[in-house]
Amino acid sequence: MTRLSPIGVTMGDPAGIGPEIISKAWNSLRNSDQVFLVVGDPACFPGGQVIAAPREADRVFGSALPVLPQATALAHPVTAGRPQACNAAAVRSAIEDSVKHAVSGQLSAVVTAPIAKSVMYEAGFDFPGHTEFLADLTATTAIQGPRGPLMMLSGGGLRVILTSIHIALRDAVSTVNADRICEVARLAHHALKRDFGIAQPRLALAGLNPHAGEDGSLGREEINIINPVARELRDEGILITDALPPDTMFHAEARAGYDAAICHYHDQGLIPVKTLDFHGGVNTTLGLPIIRTSPDHGTAFDIAGQGIARPDSLIAALQQAREIAGNRAA
């Protein structure tokens, strides 16, 4: 089997729980083959070992967390729980450096620790979040298959893919159209085959309205848009259902009938994932030329520096990144 390059973990906002959960994840995985390094400021990782290149991570991983300093240093010392816009350039640099190393093949995947978007915006960051920034950084990199980005959340054995992400609910409803559903389903079909090794992916398509519209009495999006698109996709060979009632498609017996669910707005998909596995959810970006996962939680400034943050989600993100890298290398 091909020896995989290490995974790169970005430090995230250093005033949040990122440094703590990264160190805890290393302590849990140090005796495994889940080799990773952190791209970040060495001062945030006491006990870590500074390395000059990603290839050095294998050598030190068993004894210390490998730390690859980002190109732009922190402008001010970090105080846990107190984010500073003056350090946003260093946070951004860690992301940019990680992507650069992944594009060159020196990293097998990138796992992003949480950032505080409001702090980044204050410093002039003009992307809605990590996902869009990563898509921009890799826009000119060749890709196999359809290009995203597309967000997939997973946890508790459930994978959910969203047709809209961080937009108001009234705006999300207006994004439900044939072109978008086709784009999402085709990309999901390709990613499940390539990245997750599922030969014939089965997709469950959520309805938009209660009871999937109740034959038009509670809304006609299912009749006019969603079901016709599903028929078109099945004609292409994609295994996808017609619109399913969202309130009955996530129980255990229903989940056994599909590999991923396509949902139309943020809470429709994230509530079941977080109910099934609140601490271990993973965010995976599909349709990028590099592999990217992240823990499914934020910076948690309120508990930063207290030693109580749980690394479960980060560990799950590392494991999923390794699984995808292995499937792509096979």
VENURMO-V587810 format. One record per backbone hydrogen bond with DSSP energy under -1.0 kcal/mol. CO is the residue of the C=O (numbers start at 1). NH is the residue of the N-H. Records with the same first field share a line. If there is no record, write none. Layout:
BEGIN
CO = NH / NH
END
This chain:
BEGIN
6 = 108
7 = 37
8 = 111
9 = 39
13 = 16
15 = 81
17 = 21
18 = 22
19 = 23
20 = 24
21 = 25
22 = 26
23 = 27
24 = 28
25 = 29
26 = 30
29 = 32
33 = 35
35 = 7
37 = 9
38 = 68
39 = 11
41 = 44
42 = 45
45 = 48
49 = 67
53 = 56
54 = 57
56 = 60
57 = 61
60 = 63 / 64
65 = 49
66 = 38
67 = 51
68 = 40
79 = 82
84 = 87
85 = 88
87 = 91
88 = 92
89 = 93
90 = 94
91 = 95
92 = 96
93 = 97
94 = 98
95 = 99
96 = 100
97 = 101
98 = 102
99 = 103
100 = 104
101 = 106 / 107
109 = 8
110 = 293
111 = 10
114 = 13
116 = 120
117 = 121
118 = 122
120 = 125
121 = 124
129 = 133
130 = 134
131 = 135
132 = 136
133 = 137
134 = 138
136 = 139
138 = 141
150 = 286
151 = 162
152 = 284
153 = 160
154 = 282
155 = 158
158 = 155
159 = 261
160 = 153
161 = 263
165 = 167
168 = 172
169 = 173
172 = 175
173 = 176
175 = 177
177 = 181
178 = 182
179 = 183
180 = 184
181 = 185
182 = 186
183 = 187
184 = 188
185 = 189
186 = 190
187 = 191
188 = 192
189 = 193
190 = 194
191 = 195
192 = 198
202 = 259 / 260
203 = 241
204 = 262
205 = 244
209 = 212
210 = 213
211 = 214
213 = 218
214 = 217
220 = 224
221 = 225 / 226
222 = 227
225 = 229
226 = 230
227 = 231
228 = 232
229 = 233
230 = 234
231 = 235
233 = 238
234 = 237
239 = 203
244 = 207
245 = 248
251 = 255
252 = 256
254 = 257
255 = 258
260 = 204
261 = 161
262 = 206
263 = 163
265 = 269
266 = 270
267 = 271
269 = 273
270 = 274
271 = 275
272 = 276
273 = 277
281 = 296
282 = 154
283 = 294
284 = 152
286 = 150
287 = 148
291 = 110
292 = 285
293 = 112
294 = 283
295 = 297
299 = 17
300 = 303
303 = 306
311 = 315
312 = 316
313 = 317
314 = 318
315 = 319
316 = 320
317 = 321
318 = 322
319 = 323
320 = 324
321 = 325
322 = 326
323 = 327
324 = 328
325 = 329
326 = 330
END
